[in-house]
């Protein structure tokens, strides 16, 4: 029997890779990543070992050719499509004084518009099947704010608004639409960009109730739940997974 299909964007590393590994136990996967590098190949291999059939789509989701390629694969899988996990994004630290309108628009394009574009791609096939789940990955910083991230936080806040709007619009068609607000999640890249990593770790653990760093697998577990039958009556929600950093 053929498996249902899930799309995971930004699946080559970090949170996206963990989501792909988790969902590979239940779904065949269409995975997007910026480049077809060793990270993506490793994710594909791991997912195939879990029994999934994988279709990779490489490229920048802000570009029309990449969206066209994803649309083509979405059409091919239309009769089995069940899930979109909209995870791809970017997190550049840019001070407000250095953020011109072109930079701000780019942040909105990457962290909001691409999510809307992917949701549009799956709406027709999920409507035809009268069922499906859309899960977007947001950030706890929409609730907390942070310096040097005005464009990113603005876009993620818009993403959460999009989730609530689509929950209203697509619920009557049998779909759930939710998001996961990720807290401070440990990824390898942070060791290269944080000057004093040990000090940062101490500050972060002081903020949290649970005294360990979040892991990509923590976010993947929440996504897995929101795409499961047990979450069929949950929609329009932002599930915060942050170790108790932000309790709102």
C-alpha positions in Angstrom: 0.0 0.0 0.0 1.3 3.4 -1.0 2.3 5.8 1.8 0.9 9.3 2.1 3.2 12.1 1.2 4.6 15.0 3.4 6.5 18.0 2.1 9.1 19.4 4.5 10.8 22.6 3.5 14.3 23.6 4.7 14.9 19.9 5.4 18.7 19.7 4.9 19.8 20.5 8.4 18.8 21.4 12.0 15.1 21.4 12.7 14.1 20.5 9.2 16.3 17.4 9.1 14.9 16.2 12.4 11.4 16.7 11.2 12.2 14.7 8.0 13.7 11.9 10.0 10.6 11.7 12.3 8.0 11.9 9.5 9.9 9.3 7.4 8.5 6.7 9.7 5.0 7.4 8.4 5.3 9.3 5.1 7.1 9.4 1.8 8.7 12.8 1.6 9.3 15.7 -0.7 12.2 17.6 0.8 13.5 21.1 -0.1 16.9 22.5 0.7 18.9 25.4 -0.5 21.6 23.3 -2.0 22.0 19.6 -2.8 25.0 19.3 -0.4 26.2 16.5 1.9 23.7 17.6 4.6 20.7 16.9 2.3 22.2 13.7 1.1 22.6 12.5 4.7 18.9 13.4 5.4 17.8 11.5 2.3 19.8 8.4 3.3 18.4 8.4 6.8 14.8 8.8 5.6 15.2 6.0 3.1 16.5 3.7 5.8 13.3 4.4 7.6 11.4 3.2 4.6 10.4 6.4 2.9 10.7 7.3 -0.7 12.3 10.7 -1.1 12.0 13.4 -3.8 14.5 16.2 -3.2 14.0 19.7 -4.5 17.0 22.0 -4.2 17.1 25.7 -4.6 15.9 29.0 -3.0 12.2 29.1 -2.3 12.2 32.8 -3.0 12.9 32.0 -6.7 10.3 31.1 -9.2 12.2 28.1 -10.7 12.4 26.5 -7.3 8.8 27.0 -6.6 7.9 25.7 -10.0 9.9 22.6 -9.3 8.2 22.1 -6.0 4.8 22.7 -7.7 5.6 20.0 -10.2 6.4 17.4 -7.5 3.4 18.5 -5.5 1.2 17.8 -8.6 2.8 14.4 -9.1 2.0 13.4 -5.5 -1.4 15.1 -5.4 -3.5 12.0 -4.8 -1.3 11.0 -1.8 -0.4 14.4 -0.4 -1.3 14.7 3.3 1.1 17.2 5.0 3.0 20.4 4.5 5.6 21.3 7.1 6.7 24.8 6.2 10.0 25.2 8.0 12.5 27.0 5.6 13.7 30.4 6.7 16.7 32.5 7.6 17.9 34.1 10.8 20.5 36.9 10.0 21.3 39.2 12.8 21.1 42.8 11.5 20.7 45.9 13.6 17.7 48.1 13.0 20.1 51.0 12.0 21.5 48.7 9.2 18.1 47.4 8.1 17.1 49.3 4.9 13.8 48.6 3.3 15.3 46.2 0.7 16.8 44.1 3.6 13.5 44.2 5.4 11.6 43.1 2.3 14.0 40.2 1.9 13.4 39.0 5.4 9.7 39.1 4.9 10.1 37.3 1.6 12.1 34.5 3.1 10.3 34.1 6.4 6.7 34.8 5.4 6.0 34.9 1.7 7.6 31.6 0.9 5.4 30.0 3.6 2.3 31.5 1.9 3.6 30.3 -1.5 4.0 26.7 -0.2 0.6 26.7 1.4 -0.9 27.8 -1.9 0.7 24.9 -3.7 -0.9 22.3 -1.4 -4.3 23.9 -1.0 -5.9 22.4 -4.1 -4.7 18.8 -3.6 -5.6 18.8 0.1 -9.0 20.3 -0.7 -9.6 17.6 -3.3 -8.8 14.9 -0.6 -10.9 16.8 2.0 -8.1 16.3 4.6 -4.6 17.3 5.4 -2.3 19.1 7.8 -0.3 22.3 7.4 2.3 23.1 10.1 4.6 26.1 10.0 7.6 26.6 12.2 7.7 29.9 13.9 9.8 31.3 16.8 9.2 32.2 20.5 10.7 35.6 19.6 7.4 36.7 18.2 6.3 36.9 21.9 9.6 38.1 23.4 11.2 40.4 20.8 15.0 40.7 20.4 17.5 43.2 19.1 18.9 42.9 15.6 16.0 40.7 14.4 13.3 43.2 13.4 12.7 41.8 10.0 12.8 38.2 11.1 10.4 38.7 14.0 8.0 40.8 12.0 7.9 38.1 9.3 7.4 35.3 11.9 4.6 37.3 13.5 3.0 37.6 10.1 3.4 33.8 9.7 1.4 33.2 12.9 -1.3 35.4 11.6 -1.4 33.5 8.3 -1.8 30.3 10.3 -4.8 31.6 12.1 -6.4 32.9 8.9 -5.8 29.7 7.0 -7.2 27.7 9.9 -10.5 29.6 9.5 -10.5 29.3 5.7 -9.3 25.7 5.2 -10.9 24.1 8.2 -14.3 23.6 6.4 -12.3 21.7 3.8 -11.1 19.2 6.3 -7.6 20.7 7.0 -5.8 21.7 10.1 -3.4 24.6 10.1 -1.1 25.1 13.1 2.4 26.3 14.0 5.2 25.3 16.3 6.9 28.2 18.1 10.5 27.0 18.6 12.5 28.2 21.5 16.3 28.2 21.7 17.3 25.1 19.8 20.9 23.9 19.6 22.2 23.6 16.1 25.9 23.2 15.0 26.0 26.6 13.3 25.6 28.5 16.6 29.1 27.5 17.7 30.6 29.4 14.8 28.5 32.6 15.2 28.3 33.0 19.0 31.5 34.5 20.3 31.3 33.1 23.9 29.2 30.0 23.5 29.5 28.9 27.2 28.3 32.3 28.4 25.4 32.2 26.0 24.4 28.7 27.2 24.4 29.8 30.8 22.2 32.9 30.0 19.7 30.7 28.1 19.4 28.0 30.7 18.7 30.7 33.3 15.7 31.9 31.2 14.2 28.4 30.9 12.3 26.2 33.4 13.9 23.1 31.9 17.6 23.3 32.3 18.8 21.9 29.0 19.1 23.1 25.5 16.3 22.4 23.1 17.1 19.9 20.4 15.8 19.7 16.8 14.1 16.5 17.8 11.9 18.4 20.4 10.4 20.5 17.6 10.1 17.4 15.3 8.1 15.6 18.0 5.6 18.5 18.2 5.3 18.6 14.4 4.8 14.8 14.4 1.9 15.2 16.9 0.2 18.0 14.9 0.3 15.9 11.8 -1.2 12.9 13.5 -4.8 11.7 13.8 -4.7 12.6 17.5 -4.4 16.3 16.6 -7.4 16.2 14.2 -9.4 18.6 16.4 -6.6 21.1 16.9 -6.3 24.0 14.5 -5.3 27.7 14.5 -2.9 27.1 17.3 0.8 28.0 18.1 2.3 25.3 20.2 5.3 26.8 22.1 8.2 24.3 22.5 10.8 26.3 24.5 11.5 24.6 27.8 9.4 27.2 29.6 11.3 30.2 28.4 8.2 32.1 27.4 4.9 31.3 29.2 2.1 33.2 27.6 
